Amino acid sequence: MAKNKENNLQLRQLLRKSGSKATASRVLVLHTLEKNKTPVSAQALNDALAGTMDQATVNRILKTQKQKG
C-alpha cells in the first residue's frame, strides 16, 4: 500500500512539473500507462479505463500531456 501512495506522489509531481494540475483522472491515466510494459494505443487505454472515465476525458488528457511534453 505504501508503494502505491509513493507511486501516486511521483506521478503527481511529474504532472505538476509538466505544468498540469495533478487531478485524480490524470494520475489514473498515467498509472495505467505506466503499468503496461509495452506501448498502449489510445483505444486500448480507453478500453482499460472504461467505466472509470469517458473516452473524451481520456483523449483530452492525452492531448494535453502530449502538448506539455
MIVOKE-339092 format. One record per residue (C-alpha): residue number from 1; residue in one letter; x, y, z. Coordinates in steps of 0.05 Angstrom, whole numbers. Layout:
BEGIN
<NUM; 'A'; <X; Y; Z>>
...
// end
This chain:
BEGIN
<1; 'M'; <0; 0; 0>>
<2; 'A'; <56; 49; 17>>
<3; 'K'; <88; 34; -51>>
<4; 'N'; <23; 54; -85>>
<5; 'K'; <20; 120; -47>>
<6; 'E'; <93; 134; -64>>
<7; 'N'; <79; 119; -138>>
<8; 'N'; <18; 166; -137>>
<9; 'L'; <61; 220; -106>>
<10; 'Q'; <113; 212; -160>>
<11; 'L'; <60; 215; -215>>
<12; 'R'; <30; 278; -183>>
<13; 'Q'; <99; 310; -181>>
<14; 'L'; <111; 292; -254>>
<15; 'L'; <45; 324; -274>>
<16; 'R'; <60; 387; -235>>
<17; 'K'; <129; 391; -264>>
<18; 'S'; <99; 390; -334>>
<19; 'G'; <53; 447; -315>>
<20; 'S'; <-10; 405; -308>>
<21; 'K'; <-56; 400; -248>>
<22; 'A'; <-49; 333; -213>>
<23; 'T'; <-122; 311; -218>>
<24; 'A'; <-144; 242; -199>>
<25; 'S'; <-162; 228; -272>>
<26; 'R'; <-93; 249; -298>>
<27; 'V'; <-59; 207; -245>>
<28; 'L'; <-102; 147; -263>>
<29; 'V'; <-85; 154; -337>>
<30; 'L'; <-10; 158; -322>>
<31; 'H'; <-15; 100; -274>>
<32; 'T'; <-50; 58; -327>>
<33; 'L'; <3; 76; -379>>
<34; 'E'; <59; 62; -330>>
<35; 'K'; <36; -7; -311>>
<36; 'N'; <38; -31; -383>>
<37; 'K'; <105; -59; -406>>
<38; 'T'; <92; -42; -480>>
<39; 'P'; <65; 19; -515>>
<40; 'V'; <-11; 27; -509>>
<41; 'S'; <-57; 55; -562>>
<42; 'A'; <-108; 109; -544>>
<43; 'Q'; <-163; 58; -557>>
<44; 'A'; <-132; 6; -511>>
<45; 'L'; <-125; 59; -457>>
<46; 'N'; <-198; 79; -466>>
<47; 'D'; <-217; 5; -461>>
<48; 'A'; <-176; -3; -398>>
<49; 'L'; <-208; 57; -366>>
<50; 'A'; <-280; 44; -389>>
<51; 'G'; <-328; 53; -332>>
<52; 'T'; <-278; 98; -296>>
<53; 'M'; <-279; 157; -343>>
<54; 'D'; <-307; 171; -411>>
<55; 'Q'; <-268; 169; -476>>
<56; 'A'; <-269; 244; -485>>
<57; 'T'; <-235; 254; -418>>
<58; 'V'; <-180; 204; -433>>
<59; 'N'; <-168; 234; -502>>
<60; 'R'; <-166; 305; -473>>
<61; 'I'; <-115; 283; -420>>
<62; 'L'; <-72; 250; -473>>
<63; 'K'; <-75; 312; -518>>
<64; 'T'; <-57; 359; -461>>
<65; 'Q'; <1; 317; -437>>
<66; 'K'; <27; 310; -508>>
<67; 'Q'; <27; 386; -515>>
<68; 'K'; <62; 395; -449>>
<69; 'G'; <114; 341; -462>>
// end
